[in-house]
Amino acid sequence: MKSRLSCDSYVKKAFLVLIVVSVALVGVFLTGCGSSNGGSADEDALVIGITVGRASIYGQNSEESAKLAAEEINAAGGVDIGGKKVPIKLEIVDTRDEEPGVPTSDVLLTVEKLLLEKQVDAVTGGPSMSECSMALLDLYAKYKVPNVVATGTWTPAWNKKVGEDPEKYMYSFRMSGHVGYWVKDAAALLDQIKEQYGFDKLYVSSSDAAHTQAAAGAIKDLAAENGWTVVGEETHPMGSSDYSALMRDVASSGAQVLFWWDCKPEVAIGIKQWYDMKVPAILMGFLNPLDEPTAWDDLDGKIVSTIQFNGEGGCLPGSEFTPLTSSFFDAFVAKFDKEPRGCGNVPTYTAMYVLKEAFEKAGTRDKEAVAKAIAEIEMVTAGGYLKFGDDHQAVYGTDPDATLVGQWLQWQDGKRVCIYPEAAATGEIQLPPWMQ
């Protein structure tokens, strides 16, 4: 009998130990799962919503850069709000704005759900599609949430709308640039080619999307003003799968430069056809596949000497806009084991630090106070010197000591080389091998 009691007692003790250990493990599990996105489970955390289209490269660029910045800020002690340091917690939602068939109304519902259910203190990221960000201006005004557009939304109509009613849209800011800046940079780069090689004949092509046609039209007009002769122009359906007719037309036109603006992945076919047909014209423009750091291998080296608009500056190896440029670049490579692409990377990374500074300057989470603090911020960033205009647009130019800057690359010997602006260039423009 004594032996049986001892056995029962042992079993009961073992059972109790098992319960205690199980509860402890559950607690550890829940603590570890509180945040997997660079944030924290702390109930006092500063909650920042990240609105991105995860299927698009712009959305991916933005999300990765937001995570990097949040990790850095939290590792350095978080955000000091009125003397209390709190961590950043990211709430990331997929806006799906660049996916086919997704209406703007769906994007608005996704963002509104984020604002209502997650009680975010601020928002950055996208969406990238201009029509979505334009519509969101009124949503953010309704809920009075500080927000910074940091990827895509390149329409000048955004800051025009904000500038016309700054009081209503006081909570909205844009860190990414717009085509008004980019076409001026493109025209300056064309002038650089003209001066270096004596070229003056241009062919302009774009897809039939409204924004690409507008950009191509602006380039054509600026080039003509600067002494270029536009010897041909063409518009093709977005997502076309054969560009051989375009390449033949360019070759027969006598053009020395083909400026091509098209943002769909299918243009990779056309890039290869340009190479295979040895079209005697420099290929330059905004062609998404050329942004990829792996593009040389992806396209079998058939991108030699192509010139690409790389978006907001700070994502090319070796280019130094400010002392913070290489720090961002190296930290991104260390975290993600790849180079940052371009559009949306530096603006989102910067937006996170802007929000940190704004909350610290305001010393409160009061949204109006934070919005006013954002408007007053000036700071050195990885992409140049940041300041906002009265229309809440970050100011872009060509001098990184005075403004943010855009960046153009050329593929040379398997590498992305910065050729513009001059302040950050690491190489000179080269001709395709068959034009030398």
N, C-alpha and C positions, 0 to 999 in steps of 0.2 A: 504493500500500500504506500509506503513511504517512497519507494522508487517511482510509482505512478504519479504521485503529487509533484515530485521533483521534475518529472518529465513534462507535466502539464504547465508547471511554472516556467520552465524553459521555453516551451512553445509560445506561451503568452508574451514573454519578454521579447522573443524574436519577432513576433508579430508587431509589437509596438515599435520596435526599432525599424522594421520595414516601413511602417506608416510614416514615421518621422523622416526617414531618408527620402521617401517618395515625395512628401510635401516639400522638402528642401529642394529636390531636383526640379519640381514643377516651378518653384519660385525662381530658381536660376534660369530655367527655360524662358519664363515669361519676361524676366528682366532682359535677357539677351535678345529677345524678339521685339522689344519695344520700338526699335528703329533699325532699319537695315539700309538707310539711304543717306548716311552722313549726319543724321540728326540725333535726337535723344528722346527717351521715354519720360523725361522730367516734365511734370505737369506745368511748370513755369516756363517751359521752353518758348522761344520766339518761333512762331509757326509761319513758315514761308511756303506759299503755294508755288509749285513749278508746273506750268501749263505748256506741254509740248506734244507734238505729233510724233509718237515714237516710231512710226514706220518711215519717217523722212530723215534724211541726213541732218537737216537743220535741227530737228527736234532732238536727235541723238547727240549732236554737238552741244546743244544747250543743256540737256540733262546731265551729261558727263561733267561739264564745267561747273554746274551748280553743285554737284556732289563733291567735287574737288574743293571748291571754295568753302563749303560747309564744314568739311573735315578739317581744313586748315584753321578756320575761325574757332571751331570747338576745341581743337588741340591747343590753341593759344589762350584758352580760357573763356571763350564765348563772347557774348555781347553785354556790355555794361550799361544797363538801363537804370538811371537814377541811383547809382551806387550798388546795384545788385547785378551780379554776373549770371547770365542764363545762357544755356546752349541754344543752338539753332536746330529746329526739327523741320525737315522737308516733307511736304505733302505733294507728291507727284501724281498728276493726272494726265491721261492720254487724250488729247483733244481730237486726234485723228483728222486734223484739218487739211492735210495734203493727200488724204486717201480719196480715190475716185468715188463719187456719189455721196460723199458726206456733206450734208447741207450746213450752212452757217448756223441755222437754228439749233442743230445738234451740238455744235461747238459751244454756243452760248449756254445751253442747258448743262453741259459738263462743267463749265466754269462756275455757273451759278450754284450748282450743287456743291462744289468745292468751297465757295464762300459761305454757304449756309451751314453745311455739315461739319466742316473742319475748323471754322472760326479762325481763319488765317489772319495774321497780322499784316501781311503784305504778299504780293505776287510778282513773280518775274518769269522769264522764259518766252514763250510764244503767246498765241499761235503765230505761225509763219505767214499764213495767207492774209494778205492785206485786208480783204473784205471782212474777215473774222475779227481782226484787231480793231478795225474801224467800228464795227458793231459793238464790240466790248467796251468802247469808251463810255457809252451811255450806261452800261451795266455797272462799271466801276464807279461812275458818278452817282448812281442810285444807292449803292452800298457803301460809298465813301471808303474804298480800300486803296491804299497806296500800291501802285503797280508800275513796273518798268518793262516795257517791251524790249527784248534783247536778242531776238533771232527773227530774221525775215522782216516782213511788213515794210517793204522798201518804197511804199508809195508816199510822195510828198503831200498827198491829201491828208495824211494822218496829222502831221504837225500844223497844216493849214487849219484843220478843224479845231484843234486844241487852241491855236493862236487866236481864232475868232471868238472863243468864249473861254478864256483861261480860268475864270472863276468856277464855271461848271465842271471843267475837266482838270481841276487843280491836283487831283490824285494820280494823274497819268503822265508818264514820262517814257521817252524812247532812247535807248542806248544804242541800238543798231542804227546804221545809216540809212540813206535812201538814194534812189536812182539819180536824183538831182546832183548829188555829190559824185556818184560813180561815173556818170557820163562825162563830167568835166575831167575826171582822172583819165578816162579812156581817151579823150581828145588830146590831153597833154601827152599821153603815151604815144599816140599817133604822131604828134609833132616831134617827139624824140626819135621815132623811127625815120621820119622824114629828114630830120637833120643828120642822122647817122648814115643813112643809106641813100638819100636823095629820092626816095619813093614819093609818089603823089597820086597813085591810082588805087581806089578803094572799091571793094564789093561788100555789100551789106546784106546779111541774111538773118532771119528769125523764124521762130515758130509762129503759129497764128494766135497764140495767147495774147490777151490785151496788153499785159505788162511787158512782154518781150517785144512786141511790135512798137510799143511806145519808146522803149529804150533804144531799139535799133533806129527808129525815126529821129530821136534826139542826137544820136551819134552821127547819122548822115548829115544832119543840118550843121552841127558843130564842125565836122570835118570839112564840109564845103566852105564854111566861113574861114577856115584856116588854110585854104588853098588846095585841098584835096579834090580830085575829080572822082565823083561816084560813077563808075563805069557799069555798074549793074546792081540790082537789088532783087530779092526773092523772099517770099513767105511760103512756108510749107506747113502741113497739118502737124500739130503736136503729137509726138510719138511715132513719127514716120520711121520706116525700117529700111529705106534705101535712099541714099543721097548722091548717087552716082551722077544723076542729071545735073544737080547743083554743082558738083565738082567739075564737070565738063564745061558748064557755063562759065564758071569762074576762070578756068584755064583759057578759054577762048576770048574772054573779055579783056585780057591784058592787065587785070588787077594784080597789084603787087602785095596787097594785104586783103585777106578775107576776114571781115569782122562778123562774128556769128554769135547770136544770143539765143540760147535754147536751154531750158533747165530740165529736160527729161533724160533718163539714162540711155535711151535709144540712140542718142547722138554719138555714142561710142562707135556705132557702125559707120557714121559719117566721118569721124576722125580717122578711122582706119582706111576708109576709102580715099581720103585726102592724101594719106601717106602712100598707099599702094599706087595711086594714079600720079604721084609726084607732081601735084598741083603747084605751079610756080608762084605761090603767094604765101606769105606768112599767115598762119592761122592764129587768130586771137579772138577773145571774147569772154563769154560766160557760159561754160559748158561743164555741167556738173561732174562728169567722170574725171575731169582733169584736176579736180580738187583733192581726190583721194591720194593720200601719201603712197598707196600701193599701185597707183595708176600705171606706172612704167611696166611693172610685171603683168598687171591685169590686161593691158592692151599690147603686150608683146613688144614694147619699146617703140611702137608706132606713133608716139606722141612727141618725138624729138622736136625741140624748138617751138612747140606750141606755147602760146601765151594765154594765161588764164587770170581772170579777176578772182582773187582769193578771199574777197569779203573784207571785213574789218580786220585791221592789222594786228599782228602779234603771233601768227601761227606758222611762220616759216623758219626753218633752222638757220641760225646764225644772224638773223636780222635783229637789230637792237634799236627799238624805238625809245625805250627808257631802261633804267636799270632793272625794272620789274619784268621786262619782256622774257628774258632767258629764264628767270625764276619760274614764271608760269609755264613756259614751254617744257622745262626739265621736270617740273612737278607733274605735269600732265602725262609725260612719257613714263615717268616712274610709276604712276598709279595705273595707267591703262595699257601700258606696253605698246604704245603706238603714238605717232605724232598727231597733234590736233589738226583737223581738216582746214577749217577757215570760218565760214559764215556762222555766227552765233556763239562761237567758242569764247573769245575774249569779252564780248559784250555781256554775256551771262555771268561769267566769272567776275567781271567788274561790278555788275549789278548787285551781286551778293555783298560785296564790300561797301558799295554805296548804301545799301539798306542797313548794314551794320553801323556805318557812320551816322546815318540819319537818325536811327533810334538812339544812339548814344548822345548825339547833339541835342535831340529833343528831350532826352532824359525821361521819356514817358512812352507809353504805347498809344497815346492819343493820336488818332489817325490824321487829323488835320495838322497837328504839330509836326508829325513825321513828314507829311507831304511838303510842308513849308521848308523843312530842313533839307529835303532832297533837292529842292529848287536852288538852294544856296550853295550846294556842294561844288567844290573845285578840288581836283586831286590828280596826282600822277598815277597812271595806270599802266598795265602791260601794253596797251595800244596807243599810248600818247597821253596828252593832258586833257582831262575831262572838265567841261563846264557845259551847263545847259543854257539854251537860248530862252527868250520869253515864251516861245511856243513849246517849251519842254523837250525840244529835240537836242540831243547831244551834238555839239558842234564838231564838224569834220573839216579837215583841210589837208595840207601837205607837210606841215611843220609839227612834228610830234612834241616839241617843246611848248606849243601854243594850243594845239587841238588834237583830237583823235584823228587817225588816218586810215584810209583804205590801203590795200596792198595788191600788187600784181606779181605773178610768178611766171617764170619760163622753165620748162622742163629741159635740163641740160645734163647729159651723161647720167641719166637715171635719177637725177635729184631735182627737187623743187628749189629754184633759185630766185630770190627776190630781186626784181629789176626796177620796181617803182613802189614808193617814191624814192627819190635820190637819197634822202636822209637815212634810209634803211637798206638801200640796195647792196647786195653782195655779189653782183655780177652784171655784165653788160648784155644787151640784146644780141642774140645770135641768129643768123639765117638758117633755114633748113639746109641740110647737106647738099641737096640737089640745086640750091640757088646760089651756092658759094662759087 
